[in-house]
Amino acid sequence: MLFDTHVHLNADQFDEDLEETISRAKEAGVQYMVVVGFDEKTINRALALVEEYEFLYAAVGWHPVDAIDFTDAHLRWLEELSAHPKVVALGEMGLDYHWDKSPKEVQKEVFRKQIQLAKKVKLPIVIHNRDADQDIVDILREEEASEVGGIMHCFGGSVEIAMECLRMNFHISLGGPVTFKNAKRPKLVAQEIPLDRLLIETDCPYLAPHPFRGKRNEPALVKLVAEQIAELKELDYEEVAKQTTLNAKKLFGIS
């Protein structure tokens, strides 16, 4: 039993073989997935998918790279979508200082607005963080995001930052990078973070785990993430698979 908490099956990369991709995921033991939408196109695609497949759920939000395009109308739309029975989180949202399409101050404002909305509609949030550790933590604290909690998606920060996030009611989600031979930080985080606060994900089609690094990622490969965490924590694979699934179901309110 596996729960891939962050997939982009709504991406163009799956247009040709979506059914086969989903079949491979089921064969690998993936029982649940959250499809993440982060702009108009991907949100609409995510909603269409979750209405078609019983075991898919959606997260809807606005990506920080595109914060410059975000309007009050988008915020109202996200609020409307939050009432959808299969929308289980808001996001991905956050800060991305790697790309420079959206100024940092604009990103911060859009991030804050989405946290405030999440508190209003009482949904957990999915955090995208690239090169912005301290600003992310500061905003989560200032906006009292612990009220709803959520996920530090594809976490790549230090153990210290991870612990700060735990104290604010967030789960740490690990993806393909935890399997990379030179990825010291994710491996340390996997070892130090309690199993009941860990989640697993692929972020497919991106960040495929070893030995598929550089190829298109897909949900079936989340099993490799769980296996690596089990090895690092010296636990049985079945225990990691079961606990991370329970963690995700509880966070997302899936019975």
DOZA-237513 format. One record per residue: residue number from 0; residue in one letter; x, y, z of N, C-alpha, C in turn. Coordinates in steps of 0.001 Angstrom, whole numbers, always signed. Example, Ala and Ser with C-alpha at 12.3 -4.5 7.8 and 13.67 -1.06 7.14 Angstrom:
BEGIN
DRENDO     i   aa       n.x       n.y       n.z      ca.x      ca.y      ca.z       c.x       c.y       c.z
DRENDO     0    A    +13190     -5690     +7800    +12300     -4500     +7800    +13200     -3300     +7800
DRENDO     1    S    +12850     -2250     +7080    +13670     -1060     +7140    +12900       +30     +7870
//
This chain:
BEGIN
DRENDO     i   aa       n.x       n.y       n.z      ca.x      ca.y      ca.z       c.x       c.y       c.z
DRENDO     0    M      +851     -1195        +0        +0        +0        +0      +883     +1240        +0
DRENDO     1    L      +802     +2038     -1062     +1611     +3241     -1189      +727     +4429     -1530
DRENDO     2    F     +1133     +5614     -1067      +398     +6853     -1349     +1402     +7847     -1920
DRENDO     3    D     +1285     +8130     -3223     +2132     +9136     -3860     +1450    +10482     -3668
DRENDO     4    T     +2011    +11299     -2786     +1327    +12526     -2365     +1511    +13704     -3318
DRENDO     5    H     +2280    +13525     -4393     +2510    +14664     -5298     +2822    +14152     -6697
DRENDO     6    V     +1816    +14166     -7560     +2006    +13758     -8955     +1479    +14850     -9876
DRENDO     7    H     +2053    +14870    -11077     +1561    +15768    -12126     +1127    +14927    -13327
DRENDO     8    L      +171    +14033    -13075      -406    +13251    -14176     -1162    +14153    -15146
DRENDO     9    N     -1381    +15405    -14741     -2019    +16424    -15576     -1020    +17098    -16519
DRENDO    10    A      +235    +16654    -16511     +1266    +17243    -17369     +1192    +16667    -18786
DRENDO    11    D     +1648    +17461    -19740     +1638    +17022    -21146     +2415    +15724    -21350
DRENDO    12    Q     +3413    +15474    -20511     +4268    +14296    -20672     +3504    +12981    -20553
DRENDO    13    F     +2280    +13007    -19996     +1507    +11775    -19842      +347    +11665    -20846
DRENDO    14    D      +304    +12588    -21813      -805    +12589    -22764      -905    +11285    -23556
DRENDO    15    E      +237    +10682    -23880      +238     +9513    -24775       -45     +8197    -24058
DRENDO    16    D      +248     +8115    -22762      +165     +6794    -22102      -353     +6887    -20662
DRENDO    17    L     -1337     +7744    -20433     -1845     +7934    -19073     -2392     +6633    -18486
DRENDO    18    E     -3207     +5923    -19253     -3811     +4672    -18751     -2734     +3666    -18362
DRENDO    19    E     -1727     +3510    -19212      -648     +2560    -18926      +148     +2989    -17691
DRENDO    20    T      +355     +4303    -17550     +1075     +4829    -16385      +318     +4518    -15097
DRENDO    21    I      -983     +4718    -15127     -1810     +4434    -13950     -1818     +2940    -13652
DRENDO    22    S     -1871     +2119    -14687     -1842      +655    -14486      -542      +217    -13830
DRENDO    23    R      +576      +784    -14280     +1874      +423    -13677     +1920      +854    -12208
DRENDO    24    A     +1334     +1993    -11912     +1296     +2457    -10523      +516     +1472     -9652
DRENDO    25    K      -641     +1052    -10141     -1465      +112     -9368      -719     -1209     -9152
DRENDO    26    E       -26     -1671    -10193      +751     -2920    -10078     +1865     -2793     -9046
DRENDO    27    A     +2412     -1587     -8900     +3498     -1355     -7932     +2978     -1184     -6506
DRENDO    28    G     +1635     -1159     -6348     +1055     -1039     -5015      +615      +366     -4640
DRENDO    29    V      +618     +1284     -5616      +185     +2651     -5333     -1338     +2687     -5322
DRENDO    30    Q     -1914     +2961     -4151     -3368     +2934     -4003     -4003     +4321     -4051
DRENDO    31    Y     -3216     +5350     -3761     -3739     +6716     -3766     -2694     +7652     -4364
DRENDO    32    M     -3186     +8717     -5004     -2296     +9769     -5514     -3012    +11105     -5399
DRENDO    33    V     -2226    +12155     -5161     -2753    +13516     -5213     -2172    +14201     -6451
DRENDO    34    V     -3074    +14611     -7340     -2683    +15313     -8563     -2659    +16810     -8260
DRENDO    35    V     -1521    +17437     -8501     -1320    +18831     -8099     -1472    +19764     -9301
DRENDO    36    G     -2385    +20735     -9152     -2548    +21772    -10157     -1997    +23083     -9637
DRENDO    37    F     -1303    +23834    -10492      -621    +25049    -10014      -826    +26256    -10927
DRENDO    38    D     -1698    +26138    -11921     -2107    +27267    -12761     -3444    +26863    -13394
DRENDO    39    E     -4016    +27722    -14214     -5354    +27432    -14734     -5418    +26101    -15482
DRENDO    40    K     -4482    +25890    -16389     -4498    +24670    -17211     -4347    +23414    -16365
DRENDO    41    T     -3353    +23400    -15475     -3097    +22169    -14712     -4162    +21926    -13642
DRENDO    42    I     -4757    +22982    -13119     -5848    +22809    -12151     -7061    +22180    -12842
DRENDO    43    N     -7432    +22696    -13994     -8582    +22131    -14719     -8343    +20678    -15095
DRENDO    44    R     -7124    +20360    -15512     -6789    +18972    -15852     -6830    +18073    -14613
DRENDO    45    A     -6331    +18586    -13488     -6345    +17797    -12247     -7775    +17465    -11843
DRENDO    46    L     -8666    +18437    -11926    -10061    +18207    -11536    -10723    +17190    -12453
DRENDO    47    A    -10420    +17257    -13747    -10984    +16270    -14681    -10513    +14864    -14333
DRENDO    48    L     -9244    +14729    -13946     -8706    +13410    -13604     -9328    +12846    -12334
DRENDO    49    V     -9471    +13678    -11302     -9991    +13151    -10037    -11474    +12804    -10143
DRENDO    50    E    -12161    +13423    -11100    -13564    +13066    -11311    -13699    +11760    -12085
DRENDO    51    E    -12634    +11407    -12807    -12657    +10166    -13605    -12168     +8956    -12812
DRENDO    52    Y    -11169     +9163    -11926    -10548     +8046    -11213    -10816     +8160     -9715
DRENDO    53    E    -11380     +7115     -9153    -11796     +7122     -7747    -10623     +7320     -6790
DRENDO    54    F     -9455     +6786     -7120     -8303     +6769     -6207     -7399     +7990     -6359
DRENDO    55    L     -7796     +8928     -7207     -7039    +10174     -7366     -7725    +11309     -6613
DRENDO    56    Y     -6909    +12160     -5997     -7385    +13360     -5304     -6609    +14552     -5848
DRENDO    57    A     -7054    +15765     -5529     -6426    +16954     -6098     -5962    +17938     -5036
DRENDO    58    A     -4878    +18636     -5362     -4462    +19842     -4642     -4462    +20967     -5670
DRENDO    59    V     -4991    +22120     -5289     -5077    +23247     -6231     -4450    +24484     -5604
DRENDO    60    G     -3606    +25146     -6367     -2938    +26339     -5861     -2247    +27078     -6978
DRENDO    61    W     -1394    +28015     -6616      -716    +28836     -7619      +779    +28813     -7377
DRENDO    62    H     +1526    +28422     -8396     +2970    +28244     -8292     +3684    +29596     -8149
DRENDO    63    P     +4707    +29661     -7293     +5394    +30936     -7093     +6067    +31498     -8350
DRENDO    64    V     +6533    +30630     -9230     +7163    +31114    -10461     +6190    +31981    -11263
DRENDO    65    D     +4897    +31621    -11184     +3865    +32342    -11941     +3092    +33341    -11073
DRENDO    66    A     +3641    +33697     -9920     +2930    +34602     -9004     +2571    +35926     -9672
DRENDO    67    I     +3383    +36367    -10600     +3158    +37644    -11285     +1831    +37639    -12058
DRENDO    68    D     +1339    +36439    -12409       +89    +36311    -13180     -1146    +36137    -12296
DRENDO    69    F      -946    +36054    -10984     -2045    +35742    -10064     -2909    +36977     -9828
DRENDO    70    T     -4231    +36774     -9842     -5177    +37878     -9657     -6141    +37555     -8514
DRENDO    71    D     -6904    +38560     -8100     -7936    +38338     -7086     -8994    +37367     -7593
DRENDO    72    A     -9224    +37372     -8894    -10180    +36420     -9477     -9683    +34986     -9307
DRENDO    73    H     -8385    +34782     -9443     -7819    +33446     -9214     -8010    +33023     -7758
DRENDO    74    L     -7824    +33965     -6850     -7999    +33650     -5432     -9442    +33230     -5150
DRENDO    75    R    -10386    +33950     -5730    -11811    +33581     -5556    -12088    +32211     -6167
DRENDO    76    W    -11474    +31945     -7302    -11641    +30643     -7967    -11104    +29510     -7090
DRENDO    77    L     -9930    +29700     -6508     -9373    +28682     -5614    -10296    +28436     -4425
DRENDO    78    E    -10899    +29510     -3921    -11832    +29340     -2803    -13047    +28505     -3228
DRENDO    79    E    -13553    +28760     -4410    -14677    +27956     -4925    -14271    +26489     -5066
DRENDO    80    L    -13090    +26256     -5618    -12626    +24885     -5857    -12366    +24135     -4556
DRENDO    81    S    -12058    +24868     -3493    -11753    +24215     -2214    -12945    +23434     -1672
DRENDO    82    A    -14142    +23732     -2164    -15344    +23022     -1720    -15552    +21710     -2476
DRENDO    83    H    -14774    +21483     -3533    -14898    +20240     -4313    -14585    +19056     -3400
DRENDO    84    P    -15424    +18010     -3415    -15222    +16895     -2473    -13886    +16162     -2619
DRENDO    85    K    -13225    +16293     -3761    -11946    +15586     -3944    -10733    +16522     -3922
DRENDO    86    V    -10949    +17783     -3601     -9823    +18690     -3358     -9438    +18564     -1889
DRENDO    87    V     -8242    +18041     -1642     -7827    +17713      -267     -6755    +18649      +286
DRENDO    88    A     -6267    +19581      -551     -5233    +20512       -95     -5169    +21701     -1045
DRENDO    89    L     -4570    +22781      -562     -4270    +23924     -1421     -2764    +23936     -1696
DRENDO    90    G     -2407    +24146     -2957     -1007    +24177     -3347      -805    +23487     -4679
DRENDO    91    E      +356    +23546     -5306     +1513    +23931     -4540     +1692    +25441     -4566
DRENDO    92    M     +2146    +25940     -3448     +2377    +27367     -3251     +3724    +27517     -2555
DRENDO    93    G     +4238    +28742     -2523     +5495    +28937     -1800     +6370    +29984     -2430
DRENDO    94    L     +7681    +29711     -2452     +8667    +30652     -2979     +9674    +29906     -3839
DRENDO    95    D    +10062    +30528     -4940    +11056    +29936     -5833    +12016    +31039     -6259
DRENDO    96    Y    +13217    +31034     -5666    +14204    +32073     -5949    +15201    +31644     -7027
DRENDO    97    H    +14961    +30478     -7634    +15851    +30012     -8703    +15523    +30724    -10012
DRENDO    98    W    +14227    +30816    -10320    +13784    +31501    -11533    +13403    +32939    -11179
DRENDO    99    D    +13487    +33828    -12158    +13251    +35244    -11837    +12051    +35834    -12576
DRENDO   100    K    +11097    +34984    -12968     +9913    +35514    -13664     +9096    +36431    -12749
DRENDO   101    S     +8933    +36008    -11490     +8120    +36772    -10538     +9003    +37353     -9437
DRENDO   102    P     +8937    +38665     -9209     +9739    +39283     -8139     +9446    +38649     -6779
DRENDO   103    K    +10448    +38640     -5924    +10312    +38000     -4610     +9144    +38570     -3811
DRENDO   104    E     +8969    +39872     -3837     +7895    +40476     -3049     +6519    +40054     -3558
DRENDO   105    V     +6394    +39882     -4861     +5128    +39408     -5437     +4885    +37960     -5012
DRENDO   106    Q     +5922    +37139     -5075     +5801    +35751     -4631     +5333    +35668     -3180
DRENDO   107    K     +5937    +36493     -2332     +5585    +36469      -904     +4125    +36857      -688
DRENDO   108    E     +3667    +37868     -1409     +2284    +38319     -1263     +1303    +37225     -1687
DRENDO   109    V     +1570    +36582     -2811      +684    +35516     -3310      +724    +34312     -2366
DRENDO   110    F     +1891    +34007     -1827     +2039    +32932      -852     +1177    +33219      +389
DRENDO   111    R     +1285    +34427      +914      +514    +34796     +2111      -994    +34712     +1851
DRENDO   112    K     -1427    +35196      +697     -2852    +35158      +374     -3381    +33724      +349
DRENDO   113    Q     -2574    +32808      -181     -3025    +31409      -255     -3036    +30740     +1120
DRENDO   114    I     -2079    +31088     +1974     -2105    +30564     +3354     -3365    +31058     +4067
DRENDO   115    Q     -3658    +32344     +3910     -4854    +32912     +4547     -6123    +32232     +4046
DRENDO   116    L     -6158    +31923     +2753     -7312    +31212     +2198     -7414    +29805     +2795
DRENDO   117    A     -6289    +29124     +2900     -6289    +27768     +3456     -6847    +27758     +4877
DRENDO   118    K     -6479    +28760     +5658     -7001    +28851     +7019     -8511    +29107     +7006
DRENDO   119    K     -8967    +29891     +6054    -10395    +30194     +5930    -11200    +28944     +5572
DRENDO   120    V    -10658    +28135     +4623    -11401    +26954     +4150    -10978    +25673     +4863
DRENDO   121    K     -9994    +25812     +5770     -9556    +24694     +6611     -9031    +23504     +5798
DRENDO   122    L     -8066    +23801     +4932     -7383    +22754     +4173     -5876    +22864     +4402
DRENDO   123    P     -5171    +21713     +4429     -3709    +21758     +4538     -3091    +22337     +3267
DRENDO   124    I     -1829    +22756     +3375     -1163    +23376     +2231       +68    +22577     +1800
DRENDO   125    V      +368    +22674      +507     +1513    +21988       -91     +2534    +23051      -471
DRENDO   126    I     +3725    +22957      +117     +4723    +24011       -12     +5795    +23663     -1037
DRENDO   127    H     +5973    +24568     -2007     +7086    +24513     -2958     +8154    +25476     -2461
DRENDO   128    N     +9360    +24984     -2299    +10458    +25803     -1791    +11697    +25549     -2630
DRENDO   129    R    +12188    +26595     -3283    +13467    +26475     -3980    +14335    +27668     -3610
DRENDO   130    D    +15416    +27361     -2899    +16415    +28368     -2504    +15815    +29469     -1628
DRENDO   131    A    +14829    +29124      -803    +14149    +30156        -2    +13819    +29682     +1404
DRENDO   132    D    +14663    +28824     +1969    +14354    +28171     +3254    +13865    +29141     +4330
DRENDO   133    Q    +14683    +30160     +4647    +14355    +30997     +5794    +13113    +31846     +5547
DRENDO   134    D    +12945    +32364     +4331    +11751    +33156     +4028    +10493    +32301     +4115
DRENDO   135    I    +10585    +31052     +3660     +9443    +30127     +3767     +9059    +29949     +5236
DRENDO   136    V    +10036    +29611     +6059     +9784    +29361     +7480     +9224    +30616     +8153
DRENDO   137    D     +9796    +31768     +7837     +9338    +33021     +8449     +7876    +33304     +8099
DRENDO   138    I     +7512    +33123     +6822     +6134    +33405     +6399     +5163    +32399     +7011
DRENDO   139    L     +5538    +31137     +7052     +4665    +30135     +7678     +4408    +30491     +9144
DRENDO   140    R     +5448    +30964     +9811     +5297    +31333    +11224     +4435    +32589    +11370
DRENDO   141    E     +4741    +33613    +10569     +4009    +34890    +10671     +2530    +34733    +10331
DRENDO   142    E     +2230    +33871     +9367      +834    +33660     +8962      +135    +32587     +9797
DRENDO   143    E      +856    +32045    +10779      +305    +31004    +11664      -264    +29844    +10857
DRENDO   144    A      +551    +29382     +9890      +134    +28280     +9025        +6    +26955     +9777
DRENDO   145    S      +542    +26905    +11000      +414    +25688    +11804     -1044    +25333    +12067
DRENDO   146    E     -1912    +26324    +11921     -3349    +26099    +12121     -3896    +25036    +11162
DRENDO   147    V     -3341    +24990     +9951     -3786    +23987     +8969     -2713    +22949     +8673
DRENDO   148    G     -1431    +23320     +8865      -353    +22379     +8574      -299    +22036     +7102
DRENDO   149    G      +424    +20953     +6818      +524    +20538     +5429     +1802    +19798     +5128
DRENDO   150    I     +2347    +20050     +3935     +3461    +19263     +3411     +4582    +20154     +2901
DRENDO   151    M     +5796    +19845     +3323     +6979    +20425     +2692     +7325    +19478     +1549
DRENDO   152    H     +6877    +19868      +358     +6938    +18991      -812     +8360    +18843     -1339
DRENDO   153    C     +8727    +17590     -1628    +10059    +17250     -2154    +11141    +17987     -1365
DRENDO   154    F    +11137    +17783       -76    +11984    +18550      +834    +13467    +18332      +534
DRENDO   155    G    +14201    +19448      +415    +15631    +19361      +139    +16474    +20148     +1109
DRENDO   156    G    +15856    +20617     +2194    +16560    +21450     +3161    +17302    +20644     +4210
DRENDO   157    S    +17786    +21345     +5208    +18560    +20727     +6285    +17652    +20065     +7310
DRENDO   158    V    +18257    +19251     +8169    +17512    +18638     +9277    +16960    +19727    +10188
DRENDO   159    E    +17727    +20807    +10389    +17303    +21895    +11267    +16032    +22571    +10728
DRENDO   160    I    +16015    +22844     +9431    +14820    +23447     +8818    +13654    +22470     +8887
DRENDO   161    A    +13925    +21199     +8646    +12870    +20181     +8727    +12240    +20160    +10115
DRENDO   162    M    +13070    +20243    +11152    +12566    +20225    +12523    +11706    +21462    +12817
DRENDO   163    E    +12108    +22618    +12265    +11282    +23817    +12424     +9916    +23610    +11782
DRENDO   164    C     +9904    +22964    +10634     +8640    +22697     +9930     +7773    +21725    +10720
DRENDO   165    L     +8383    +20715    +11316     +7623    +19780    +12155     +6941    +20512    +13296
DRENDO   166    R     +7654    +21452    +13896     +7083    +22198    +15019     +5903    +23064    +14583
DRENDO   167    M     +5830    +23354    +13289     +4710    +24149    +12761     +3633    +23270    +12127
DRENDO   168    N     +3631    +21974    +12486     +2539    +21087    +12075     +2644    +20654    +10605
DRENDO   169    F     +3876    +20628    +10065     +4072    +20188     +8691     +4706    +18800     +8637
DRENDO   170    H     +4343    +18076     +7591     +4972    +16801     +7281     +6098    +17045     +6281
DRENDO   171    I     +7075    +16172     +6308     +8199    +16240     +5374     +8001    +15169     +4313
DRENDO   172    S     +7950    +15593     +3059     +7758    +14648     +1959     +9056    +14495     +1173
DRENDO   173    L     +9449    +13253      +973    +10684    +12954      +248    +10368    +12294     -1085
DRENDO   174    G    +11153    +12654     -2090    +10964    +12103     -3432    +12240    +11490     -3960
DRENDO   175    G    +12360    +11446     -5281    +13485    +10806     -5946    +14863    +11185     -5438
DRENDO   176    P    +15113    +12465     -5093    +16460    +12830     -4646    +16985    +12040     -3450
DRENDO   177    V    +16114    +11478     -2618    +16600    +10702     -1467    +17344     +9446     -1935
DRENDO   178    T    +17127     +9052     -3191    +17802     +7863     -3734    +19102     +8205     -4452
DRENDO   179    F    +19373     +9506     -4666    +20581     +9893     -5386    +21804     +9667     -4501
DRENDO   180    K    +22843     +9125     -5072    +24022     +8748     -4286    +24675     +9937     -3590
DRENDO   181    N    +24640    +11115     -4227    +25337    +12281     -3667    +24413    +13204     -2874
DRENDO   182    A    +23175    +12773     -2626    +22191    +13631     -1953    +22251    +13409      -443
DRENDO   183    K    +23169    +14112      +212    +23377    +13900     +1646    +22210    +14420     +2479
DRENDO   184    R    +21707    +15616     +2131    +20663    +16229     +2951    +19390    +15376     +3031
DRENDO   185    P    +18792    +14962     +1903    +17574    +14154     +2004    +17788    +12848     +2777
DRENDO   186    K    +18966    +12252     +2640    +19241    +11012     +3365    +19298    +11257     +4879
DRENDO   187    L    +19945    +12359     +5273    +19991    +12714     +6694    +18588    +12982     +7233
DRENDO   188    V    +17788    +13704     +6454    +16412    +14017     +6861    +15616    +12725     +7027
DRENDO   189    A    +15764    +11803     +6075    +15041    +10518     +6160    +15404     +9778     +7445
DRENDO   190    Q    +16657     +9857     +7840    +17104     +9161     +9047    +16612     +9840    +10325
DRENDO   191    E    +16529    +11171    +10321    +16266    +11920    +11549    +14785    +12202    +11808
DRENDO   192    I    +13985    +12309    +10754    +12584    +12682    +10943    +11771    +11460    +11356
DRENDO   193    P    +10922    +11557    +12385    +10114    +10403    +12804     +9237     +9897    +11658
DRENDO   194    L     +9078     +8581    +11588     +8325     +7980    +10487     +6895     +8492    +10419
DRENDO   195    D     +6313     +8832    +11570     +4917     +9287    +11556     +4752    +10712    +11034
DRENDO   196    R     +5879    +11356    +10628     +5812    +12699    +10036     +6374    +12732     +8621
DRENDO   197    L     +6645    +11544     +8077     +7192    +11454     +6720     +6114    +11084     +5706
DRENDO   198    L     +6263    +11623     +4493     +5429    +11252     +3356     +6356    +10951     +2190
DRENDO   199    I     +5802    +10270     +1176     +6590     +9954       -16     +5882    +10500     -1253
DRENDO   200    E     +6674    +10784     -2273     +6115    +11356     -3500     +7065    +11099     -4665
DRENDO   201    T     +6545    +11315     -5869     +7422    +11277     -7048     +7662    +12665     -7630
DRENDO   202    D     +6672    +13563     -7564     +6715    +14825     -8301     +6814    +14543     -9803
DRENDO   203    C     +6302    +13378    -10211     +6397    +13002    -11622     +5667    +14023    -12493
DRENDO   204    P     +6205    +14310    -13677     +7232    +13561    -14436     +8673    +13957    -14114
DRENDO   205    Y     +8874    +14717    -13035    +10213    +15223    -12706    +10893    +14347    -11652
DRENDO   206    L    +12206    +14511    -11518    +12992    +13957    -10397    +12860    +12442    -10233
DRENDO   207    A    +13013    +11707    -11316    +12945    +10244    -11230    +14041     +9706    -10318
DRENDO   208    P    +13701     +8710     -9490    +14701     +8152     -8566    +15749     +7316     -9299
DRENDO   209    H    +16881     +7109     -8640    +17899     +6186     -9115    +17281     +4785     -9214
DRENDO   210    P    +17515     +4003    -10250    +18448     +4192    -11367    +17814     +4812    -12624
DRENDO   211    F    +16702     +5524    -12459    +16012     +6120    -13610    +16251     +7625    -13704
DRENDO   212    R    +17223     +8114    -12948    +17495     +9546    -12918    +17709    +10096    -14328
DRENDO   213    G    +17041    +11225    -14614    +17159    +11834    -15932    +16083    +11396    -16907
DRENDO   214    K    +15356    +10325    -16562    +14247     +9863    -17400    +12924    +10427    -16859
DRENDO   215    R    +11844    +10196    -17584    +10537    +10638    -17098    +10155     +9843    -15851
DRENDO   216    N     +9762    +10538    -14823     +9326     +9891    -13590     +7852     +9516    -13705
DRENDO   217    E     +7414     +8533    -12913     +5995     +8158    -12876     +5673     +7547    -11518
DRENDO   218    P     +4381     +7499    -11145     +4005     +7094     -9785     +4501     +5716     -9356
DRENDO   219    A     +4624     +4770    -10275     +5093     +3429     -9903     +6454     +3484     -9210
DRENDO   220    L     +7246     +4494     -9535     +8606     +4583     -8997     +8650     +5113     -7567
DRENDO   221    V     +7500     +5491     -7018     +7490     +5926     -5617     +7894     +4775     -4695
DRENDO   222    K     +7746     +3556     -5184     +8170     +2387     -4404     +9667     +2449     -4098
DRENDO   223    L    +10456     +2967     -5039    +11903     +3081     -4831    +12230     +4095     -3731
DRENDO   224    V    +11399     +5117     -3617    +11570     +6113     -2552    +11310     +5461     -1190
DRENDO   225    A    +10210     +4716     -1109     +9875     +4029      +144    +10954     +3014      +527
DRENDO   226    E    +11463     +2299      -459    +12513     +1311      -189    +13780     +1978      +334
DRENDO   227    Q    +14130     +3125      -240    +15332     +3836      +215    +15164     +4346     +1646
DRENDO   228    I    +13985     +4882     +1959    +13730     +5357     +3327    +13803     +4192     +4313
DRENDO   229    A    +13244     +3058     +3936    +13291     +1869     +4799    +14738     +1468     +5073
DRENDO   230    E    +15550     +1490     +4040    +16962     +1133     +4195    +17677     +2125     +5106
DRENDO   231    L    +17427     +3414     +4897    +18097     +4450     +5696    +17672     +4402     +7167
DRENDO   232    K    +16403     +4058     +7408    +15894     +4027     +8783    +16019     +2643     +9411
DRENDO   233    E    +16530     +1688     +8627    +16684      +299     +9082    +15346      -266     +9550
DRENDO   234    L    +14356      -107     +8683    +13009      -609     +8942    +12572     -1519     +7796
DRENDO   235    D    +11520     -2278     +8026    +10941     -3075     +6943    +10255     -2153     +5949
DRENDO   236    Y    +10375     -2498     +4673     +9697     -1726     +3623     +8201     -1619     +3901
DRENDO   237    E     +7591     -2736     +4323     +6145     -2759     +4558     +5737     -1746     +5626
DRENDO   238    E     +6576     -1596     +6645     +6268      -631     +7709     +6289      +799     +7178
DRENDO   239    V     +7282     +1106     +6348     +7385     +2453     +5766     +6204     +2718     +4829
DRENDO   240    A     +5879     +1728     +4005     +4761     +1888     +3070     +3453     +2120     +3825
DRENDO   241    K     +3225     +1316     +4852     +1978     +1416     +5612     +1878     +2741     +6363
DRENDO   242    Q     +2962     +3137     +7050     +2898     +4339     +7891     +2794     +5606     +7048
DRENDO   243    T     +3555     +5690     +5955     +3475     +6892     +5127     +2098     +7015     +4482
DRENDO   244    T     +1466     +5897     +4176      +101     +5938     +3637      -880     +6417     +4702
DRENDO   245    L      -744     +5897     +5912     -1614     +6341     +7014     -1420     +7832     +7291
DRENDO   246    N      -164     +8284     +7252      +122     +9706     +7480      -613    +10576     +6460
DRENDO   247    A      -525    +10171     +5197     -1139    +10960     +4122     -2658    +10942     +4230
DRENDO   248    K     -3231     +9784     +4492     -4696     +9696     +4592     -5232    +10564     +5737
DRENDO   249    K     -4500    +10550     +6842     -4920    +11372     +7985     -4817    +12858     +7649
DRENDO   250    L     -3698    +13257     +7044     -3490    +14668     +6702     -4551    +15163     +5731
DRENDO   251    F     -4864    +14367     +4718     -5788    +14760     +3681     -7258    +14481     +4032
DRENDO   252    G     -7492    +13834     +5175     -8870    +13534     +5576     -9517    +12481     +4698
DRENDO   253    I     -8738    +11497     +4255     -9266    +10417     +3419     -9487     +9191     +4303
DRENDO   254    S    -10705     +8750     +4375    -11019     +7619     +5278    -10772     +6285     +4586
//
